[in-house]
Amino acid sequence: MAKIIQFKVDHVPEKFGPQPARSNKQRKPQGKGKELEKLGQLNLFTGGKVVRLNQISVFEEALMLDDQGDRTTARTRYMKAIEEHDSIADAYCNLGILEFKEGNNTKAIDFFTLCLKEEPRHFEAHYNLANLYAEVGNFALAKVHYSVSIEIEPNFPNSHFNLGLTLAMNKEFAEAINALKHYRQLTPKTEHGQVDELIRKLIST
């Protein structure tokens, strides 16, 4: 669902875009709301009773609206979730993504920072901050946040790929090659064409 953002340099592969936080549905499964979480399809009838929308959390409602592309309403519901102490860190993170997508980088940084204040090891916030800093050319900070995201979720391949690109842009070629090799180890062969070509170019640099 996220927009893919490119580094502003010729002949550099696309990096992976923002990673939204999904909160309780993946981290703390709740039996009560599982049937309401499938691709935004709401099961409106259970045992002959109407299931009201307010049986899902405010954050889940915001996320559903966000997935459907209704950014304005999603933003309002994320703020409401924060007011109600519902998945505060995740709501801040996703507000940061909304600002990031609209080019409001300062506001995006503010929201990601608020997320990390609530939850210092919030994977998506570190990953998205890294994407933002890479986008604006601050490769040193991008490197820091990609590295932290890898410490938290070492098997998420996109972090390794984007770290590799960041290191390459910072002329740290040996480290870039190692990061890209980690990406290869975590992905199927069908996805190796682009990264293998990039590794060959870095070796010959």
Contacts in CASP RR format, 6 or more apart in sequence:
PFRMAT RR
TARGET T0000
AUTHOR 0000-0000-0000
METHOD contacts of the structure
MODEL  1
MAKIIQFKVDHVPEKFGPQPARSNKQRKPQGKGKELEKLGQLNLFTGGKV
VRLNQISVFEEALMLDDQGDRTTARTRYMKAIEEHDSIADAYCNLGILEF
KEGNNTKAIDFFTLCLKEEPRHFEAHYNLANLYAEVGNFALAKVHYSVSI
EIEPNFPNSHFNLGLTLAMNKEFAEAINALKHYRQLTPKTEHGQVDELIR
KLIST
1 20 0 8 1.000
1 66 0 8 1.000
1 67 0 8 1.000
2 17 0 8 1.000
2 18 0 8 1.000
2 19 0 8 1.000
2 20 0 8 1.000
2 97 0 8 1.000
2 101 0 8 1.000
3 17 0 8 1.000
3 18 0 8 1.000
3 101 0 8 1.000
4 14 0 8 1.000
4 15 0 8 1.000
4 16 0 8 1.000
4 17 0 8 1.000
5 14 0 8 1.000
5 15 0 8 1.000
5 17 0 8 1.000
5 131 0 8 1.000
5 135 0 8 1.000
6 12 0 8 1.000
6 14 0 8 1.000
6 15 0 8 1.000
7 15 0 8 1.000
7 134 0 8 1.000
7 135 0 8 1.000
7 165 0 8 1.000
7 169 0 8 1.000
8 137 0 8 1.000
9 169 0 8 1.000
12 165 0 8 1.000
12 168 0 8 1.000
12 169 0 8 1.000
13 165 0 8 1.000
13 194 0 8 1.000
13 195 0 8 1.000
13 198 0 8 1.000
15 131 0 8 1.000
15 134 0 8 1.000
15 158 0 8 1.000
15 161 0 8 1.000
15 162 0 8 1.000
15 165 0 8 1.000
16 131 0 8 1.000
16 158 0 8 1.000
16 161 0 8 1.000
16 162 0 8 1.000
17 131 0 8 1.000
17 158 0 8 1.000
18 97 0 8 1.000
18 100 0 8 1.000
18 101 0 8 1.000
18 128 0 8 1.000
18 131 0 8 1.000
19 123 0 8 1.000
19 124 0 8 1.000
19 127 0 8 1.000
19 128 0 8 1.000
19 158 0 8 1.000
20 63 0 8 1.000
20 66 0 8 1.000
20 93 0 8 1.000
20 94 0 8 1.000
20 97 0 8 1.000
20 124 0 8 1.000
21 87 0 8 1.000
21 89 0 8 1.000
21 90 0 8 1.000
21 91 0 8 1.000
21 93 0 8 1.000
21 94 0 8 1.000
21 115 0 8 1.000
21 122 0 8 1.000
21 124 0 8 1.000
21 125 0 8 1.000
22 63 0 8 1.000
22 90 0 8 1.000
23 59 0 8 1.000
23 60 0 8 1.000
23 63 0 8 1.000
23 87 0 8 1.000
23 90 0 8 1.000
24 30 0 8 1.000
24 57 0 8 1.000
24 59 0 8 1.000
24 60 0 8 1.000
24 87 0 8 1.000
25 37 0 8 1.000
25 60 0 8 1.000
32 55 0 8 1.000
33 55 0 8 1.000
33 56 0 8 1.000
35 43 0 8 1.000
35 46 0 8 1.000
36 42 0 8 1.000
36 43 0 8 1.000
36 51 0 8 1.000
36 55 0 8 1.000
36 56 0 8 1.000
36 60 0 8 1.000
37 56 0 8 1.000
37 60 0 8 1.000
40 64 0 8 1.000
40 67 0 8 1.000
40 68 0 8 1.000
42 51 0 8 1.000
42 53 0 8 1.000
43 51 0 8 1.000
44 50 0 8 1.000
44 51 0 8 1.000
45 51 0 8 1.000
53 61 0 8 1.000
56 64 0 8 1.000
57 81 0 8 1.000
57 86 0 8 1.000
57 87 0 8 1.000
58 77 0 8 1.000
58 80 0 8 1.000
58 81 0 8 1.000
58 84 0 8 1.000
58 86 0 8 1.000
59 77 0 8 1.000
59 78 0 8 1.000
59 81 0 8 1.000
59 86 0 8 1.000
59 87 0 8 1.000
59 90 0 8 1.000
59 91 0 8 1.000
61 77 0 8 1.000
62 74 0 8 1.000
62 76 0 8 1.000
62 77 0 8 1.000
62 78 0 8 1.000
62 80 0 8 1.000
62 81 0 8 1.000
62 91 0 8 1.000
62 94 0 8 1.000
63 74 0 8 1.000
63 94 0 8 1.000
65 73 0 8 1.000
65 74 0 8 1.000
65 77 0 8 1.000
66 74 0 8 1.000
66 78 0 8 1.000
66 94 0 8 1.000
66 98 0 8 1.000
71 98 0 8 1.000
71 101 0 8 1.000
71 102 0 8 1.000
74 94 0 8 1.000
74 98 0 8 1.000
75 95 0 8 1.000
75 98 0 8 1.000
78 91 0 8 1.000
78 92 0 8 1.000
78 94 0 8 1.000
78 95 0 8 1.000
78 98 0 8 1.000
79 91 0 8 1.000
79 95 0 8 1.000
81 87 0 8 1.000
81 88 0 8 1.000
81 91 0 8 1.000
82 88 0 8 1.000
82 91 0 8 1.000
82 92 0 8 1.000
88 118 0 8 1.000
89 115 0 8 1.000
89 116 0 8 1.000
89 118 0 8 1.000
89 119 0 8 1.000
89 122 0 8 1.000
89 125 0 8 1.000
90 115 0 8 1.000
90 122 0 8 1.000
90 124 0 8 1.000
92 111 0 8 1.000
92 112 0 8 1.000
92 114 0 8 1.000
92 115 0 8 1.000
92 118 0 8 1.000
92 125 0 8 1.000
93 111 0 8 1.000
93 112 0 8 1.000
93 115 0 8 1.000
93 122 0 8 1.000
93 124 0 8 1.000
93 125 0 8 1.000
93 128 0 8 1.000
95 111 0 8 1.000
96 107 0 8 1.000
96 108 0 8 1.000
96 110 0 8 1.000
96 111 0 8 1.000
96 112 0 8 1.000
96 115 0 8 1.000
96 128 0 8 1.000
97 108 0 8 1.000
97 128 0 8 1.000
99 105 0 8 1.000
99 107 0 8 1.000
99 108 0 8 1.000
99 111 0 8 1.000
100 108 0 8 1.000
100 128 0 8 1.000
100 131 0 8 1.000
100 132 0 8 1.000
105 132 0 8 1.000
105 135 0 8 1.000
105 136 0 8 1.000
108 128 0 8 1.000
108 132 0 8 1.000
109 129 0 8 1.000
109 132 0 8 1.000
112 125 0 8 1.000
112 128 0 8 1.000
112 129 0 8 1.000
112 132 0 8 1.000
115 122 0 8 1.000
115 125 0 8 1.000
116 122 0 8 1.000
116 125 0 8 1.000
116 126 0 8 1.000
116 129 0 8 1.000
119 125 0 8 1.000
121 148 0 8 1.000
121 152 0 8 1.000
123 149 0 8 1.000
123 152 0 8 1.000
123 153 0 8 1.000
123 156 0 8 1.000
126 145 0 8 1.000
126 146 0 8 1.000
126 148 0 8 1.000
126 149 0 8 1.000
126 152 0 8 1.000
127 145 0 8 1.000
127 146 0 8 1.000
127 149 0 8 1.000
127 156 0 8 1.000
127 158 0 8 1.000
127 159 0 8 1.000
129 141 0 8 1.000
129 145 0 8 1.000
130 141 0 8 1.000
130 142 0 8 1.000
130 143 0 8 1.000
130 144 0 8 1.000
130 145 0 8 1.000
130 146 0 8 1.000
130 149 0 8 1.000
130 159 0 8 1.000
130 162 0 8 1.000
130 163 0 8 1.000
130 166 0 8 1.000
131 142 0 8 1.000
131 162 0 8 1.000
133 139 0 8 1.000
133 141 0 8 1.000
133 142 0 8 1.000
133 145 0 8 1.000
134 142 0 8 1.000
134 162 0 8 1.000
134 165 0 8 1.000
134 166 0 8 1.000
134 169 0 8 1.000
137 169 0 8 1.000
139 166 0 8 1.000
139 167 0 8 1.000
139 169 0 8 1.000
139 170 0 8 1.000
140 170 0 8 1.000
142 162 0 8 1.000
142 166 0 8 1.000
143 163 0 8 1.000
143 166 0 8 1.000
143 167 0 8 1.000
143 170 0 8 1.000
146 159 0 8 1.000
146 162 0 8 1.000
146 163 0 8 1.000
146 166 0 8 1.000
147 163 0 8 1.000
149 156 0 8 1.000
149 159 0 8 1.000
150 156 0 8 1.000
150 159 0 8 1.000
150 160 0 8 1.000
150 163 0 8 1.000
153 159 0 8 1.000
155 186 0 8 1.000
156 186 0 8 1.000
157 182 0 8 1.000
157 183 0 8 1.000
157 186 0 8 1.000
157 187 0 8 1.000
160 179 0 8 1.000
160 180 0 8 1.000
160 182 0 8 1.000
160 183 0 8 1.000
160 186 0 8 1.000
161 179 0 8 1.000
161 180 0 8 1.000
161 183 0 8 1.000
161 195 0 8 1.000
163 179 0 8 1.000
164 175 0 8 1.000
164 176 0 8 1.000
164 179 0 8 1.000
164 180 0 8 1.000
164 183 0 8 1.000
165 176 0 8 1.000
165 198 0 8 1.000
166 176 0 8 1.000
167 173 0 8 1.000
167 175 0 8 1.000
167 176 0 8 1.000
167 179 0 8 1.000
168 176 0 8 1.000
168 198 0 8 1.000
168 202 0 8 1.000
173 202 0 8 1.000
173 205 0 8 1.000
176 202 0 8 1.000
177 199 0 8 1.000
177 202 0 8 1.000
177 203 0 8 1.000
180 195 0 8 1.000
180 198 0 8 1.000
180 199 0 8 1.000
180 202 0 8 1.000
181 199 0 8 1.000
183 195 0 8 1.000
184 192 0 8 1.000
184 195 0 8 1.000
184 196 0 8 1.000
187 195 0 8 1.000
END
